[in-house]
Amino acid sequence: MAKKEKSEDLILLDQIKEGNKEAFEQLVRKYETKVFHLAMRFTRNEEDAEEVLQDVFTTLHRKLDLFQGKSAFSSWLYRIVVNAAFMKLRKRRQKPTVHLEDLAPLTRQQALDGEEIFANHVDSYAQTQELKEVLRNAVERLPDQYRAVFILRDVNGFSNQEASEVLGLSVPAIKSRLHRSRLMLRKKLQRYYLEFTGKAQLPPEIAESLAGA
């Protein structure tokens, strides 16, 4: 299946390079929801995610000739998304504005579904609302290089190989950064848990979830 999808992407890319505008629009339709979801994981903000979406496809149109086909097109595209999301975060922090009504109905619903997936993922780590909020904040405060790996692997469900292609890192580096990110999050949660419950150890299910890579 992956090989077929890559072939379809390459056909579209060839058509775009020949000046076919419909091919570019088709490529946008194919990836816009996935790009928006990934941007949302990093920005946690609908307006920023929309701007990242626009920036990504503007960059894509401008730098399409730079794609050399050494990895899957989707991996190259997602790397652009990650870079654009971090650039947006550096420019504008914590400015929540909702513009979901401006999205197409299908994209809007899928975006909301994506948020539910993220919430369910957080639920698997923390069973109380307070712990969920602490975890969300802790993820947002991870250094960029660790947050990128954690979001791709533990939130979006990318494999080590897929994450390595997106971030341009070796698989051992991905595993190492994932391990470090989990340790950082575990430390944050332990501090909270000790302060509010008086217990030094996290519940086993949380501790195991944030164990090694």
C-alpha positions as CSV (number, residue, x, y, z in Angstrom):
1,M,0.0,0.0,0.0
2,A,2.8,2.5,0.9
3,K,4.5,1.8,-2.3
4,K,1.4,2.5,-4.3
5,E,0.7,5.8,-2.4
6,K,4.3,6.9,-3.1
7,S,3.8,6.2,-6.8
8,E,0.7,8.3,-6.8
9,D,2.5,11.1,-5.1
10,L,5.3,11.0,-7.6
11,I,2.9,11.1,-10.5
12,L,1.2,14.2,-9.0
13,L,4.6,15.8,-8.4
14,D,5.6,15.2,-12.0
15,Q,2.3,16.8,-13.2
16,I,2.8,19.8,-10.9
17,K,6.3,20.4,-12.3
18,E,4.7,20.5,-15.7
19,G,2.4,23.3,-14.6
20,N,-0.7,21.3,-13.8
21,K,-2.6,23.3,-11.2
22,E,-5.2,20.7,-10.7
23,A,-2.5,18.2,-9.7
24,F,-1.3,20.6,-6.9
25,E,-4.9,21.1,-5.7
26,Q,-5.3,17.3,-5.6
27,L,-2.1,16.9,-3.6
28,V,-3.4,19.6,-1.1
29,R,-6.7,17.8,-0.8
30,K,-4.9,14.5,-0.1
31,Y,-2.7,15.9,2.7
32,E,-4.4,19.0,4.2
33,T,-6.3,17.2,7.0
34,K,-3.2,15.2,8.0
35,V,-1.1,18.4,7.9
36,F,-3.6,20.2,10.0
37,H,-3.8,17.4,12.6
38,L,-0.1,17.3,12.9
39,A,0.2,21.1,13.2
40,M,-2.5,21.0,15.9
41,R,-0.5,18.5,18.0
42,F,2.4,21.0,18.1
43,T,0.6,24.3,18.3
44,R,-2.5,23.3,20.4
45,N,-4.2,26.3,18.7
46,E,-6.6,26.3,15.8
47,E,-5.5,29.6,14.4
48,D,-1.8,28.8,14.5
49,A,-2.5,25.3,13.0
50,E,-4.4,27.0,10.1
51,E,-1.5,29.4,9.5
52,V,0.9,26.5,9.6
53,L,-1.3,24.7,7.0
54,Q,-1.1,27.7,4.7
55,D,2.6,28.1,5.3
56,V,3.3,24.5,4.6
57,F,1.6,24.4,1.2
58,T,3.1,27.7,0.2
59,T,6.5,26.4,1.1
60,L,5.7,23.1,-0.7
61,H,4.8,25.0,-3.9
62,R,8.0,27.0,-3.8
63,K,10.4,24.3,-2.9
64,L,8.9,21.3,-4.7
65,D,12.1,20.9,-6.8
66,L,14.1,20.3,-3.7
67,F,12.3,16.9,-3.1
68,Q,14.8,14.3,-4.3
69,G,12.7,11.2,-3.7
70,K,15.2,9.6,-1.3
71,S,12.3,9.0,1.2
72,A,8.6,9.0,1.0
73,F,7.0,12.3,-0.1
74,S,4.9,12.3,3.0
75,S,8.0,12.1,5.3
76,W,9.4,15.1,3.5
77,L,6.1,17.0,3.8
78,Y,5.8,16.2,7.5
79,R,9.3,17.5,8.1
80,I,8.1,20.8,6.6
81,V,5.1,20.7,8.9
82,V,7.2,20.2,12.0
83,N,9.6,23.0,11.1
84,A,6.7,25.4,10.3
85,A,5.0,24.6,13.6
86,F,8.1,25.3,15.6
87,M,8.6,28.6,13.8
88,K,5.0,29.5,14.6
89,L,5.4,28.7,18.2
90,R,8.5,30.9,18.5
91,K,6.6,33.8,17.0
92,R,3.4,33.4,19.0
93,R,3.0,31.6,22.3
94,Q,-0.3,30.8,24.0
95,K,-2.7,32.9,22.0
96,P,-5.9,30.8,21.8
97,T,-8.2,31.8,19.0
98,V,-10.8,29.6,17.4
99,H,-11.5,29.7,13.7
100,L,-12.8,26.1,13.2
101,E,-15.9,27.5,11.6
102,D,-13.8,28.7,8.7
103,L,-12.8,25.1,7.8
104,A,-14.6,22.9,5.5
105,P,-17.2,20.7,7.4
106,L,-15.3,17.4,6.8
107,T,-11.9,18.9,7.8
108,R,-13.5,20.6,10.8
109,Q,-15.0,17.3,12.0
110,Q,-11.7,15.4,11.4
111,A,-9.8,18.1,13.4
112,L,-12.2,17.7,16.3
113,D,-11.9,13.9,16.0
114,G,-8.1,14.4,16.1
115,E,-8.4,16.3,19.3
116,E,-10.4,13.5,20.9
117,I,-7.7,11.1,19.9
118,F,-5.1,13.3,21.7
119,A,-7.4,13.5,24.7
120,N,-7.7,9.7,24.8
121,H,-3.9,9.4,24.6
122,V,-3.5,11.7,27.5
123,D,-6.1,9.6,29.4
124,S,-4.0,6.5,28.9
125,Y,-1.2,8.2,30.9
126,A,-3.2,10.1,33.6
127,Q,-6.5,9.2,35.2
128,T,-7.3,12.5,36.8
129,Q,-8.1,15.8,35.2
130,E,-5.3,17.5,37.2
131,L,-2.7,14.9,36.0
132,K,-4.0,15.4,32.4
133,E,-3.4,19.1,32.6
134,V,0.0,18.7,34.1
135,L,0.9,16.3,31.4
136,R,-0.3,18.6,28.6
137,N,1.7,21.4,30.0
138,A,4.7,19.2,30.5
139,V,4.6,18.1,26.8
140,E,4.4,21.7,25.7
141,R,7.4,22.6,27.8
142,L,9.6,19.8,26.4
143,P,12.6,21.1,24.4
144,D,11.8,21.1,20.7
145,Q,13.9,18.2,19.8
146,Y,12.3,16.0,22.4
147,R,8.8,17.2,21.9
148,A,8.9,16.5,18.2
149,V,9.9,12.9,18.8
150,F,7.3,12.4,21.6
151,I,4.5,13.9,19.5
152,L,5.3,11.9,16.4
153,R,5.9,8.6,18.2
154,D,3.6,8.6,21.3
155,V,0.8,10.9,20.1
156,N,0.6,10.4,16.4
157,G,1.7,6.8,16.5
158,F,4.6,7.0,14.0
159,S,7.0,4.1,14.0
160,N,10.7,4.8,14.8
161,Q,11.5,4.5,11.1
162,E,8.8,6.9,10.1
163,A,9.8,9.5,12.7
164,S,13.5,9.1,11.7
165,E,12.6,10.0,8.1
166,V,10.5,13.0,9.1
167,L,13.0,14.4,11.5
168,G,16.1,13.4,9.5
169,L,17.5,11.5,12.5
170,S,18.8,7.9,12.9
171,V,16.5,5.4,14.5
172,P,18.8,5.1,17.5
173,A,18.6,8.9,17.9
174,I,14.8,8.6,17.8
175,K,14.8,5.9,20.5
176,S,17.2,7.9,22.6
177,R,15.2,11.1,22.4
178,L,11.9,9.3,23.0
179,H,13.4,7.7,26.1
180,R,14.6,11.1,27.4
181,S,11.3,12.8,26.7
182,R,9.4,10.1,28.6
183,L,11.8,10.5,31.6
184,M,11.3,14.3,31.6
185,L,7.5,13.8,31.6
186,R,7.7,11.2,34.3
187,K,9.8,13.5,36.5
188,K,7.2,16.3,36.1
189,L,4.4,14.0,37.0
190,Q,6.2,12.6,40.0
191,R,6.8,16.1,41.3
192,Y,3.1,16.9,41.0
193,Y,2.0,13.5,42.4
194,L,4.2,13.9,45.5
195,E,3.0,17.5,46.1
196,F,-0.7,16.7,45.8
197,T,-1.0,13.2,47.2
198,G,2.1,12.9,49.4
199,K,3.0,9.7,47.6
200,A,6.5,9.5,46.1
201,Q,5.7,6.9,43.4
202,L,3.4,7.3,40.4
203,P,0.7,4.7,39.9
204,P,2.1,1.6,38.1
205,E,0.1,2.2,34.9
206,I,1.5,5.7,34.6
207,A,5.0,4.8,35.5
208,E,5.0,1.9,33.0
209,S,3.6,4.1,30.2
210,L,6.4,6.6,30.7
211,A,9.1,4.0,31.1
212,G,11.8,3.4,28.5
213,A,11.5,3.7,24.7
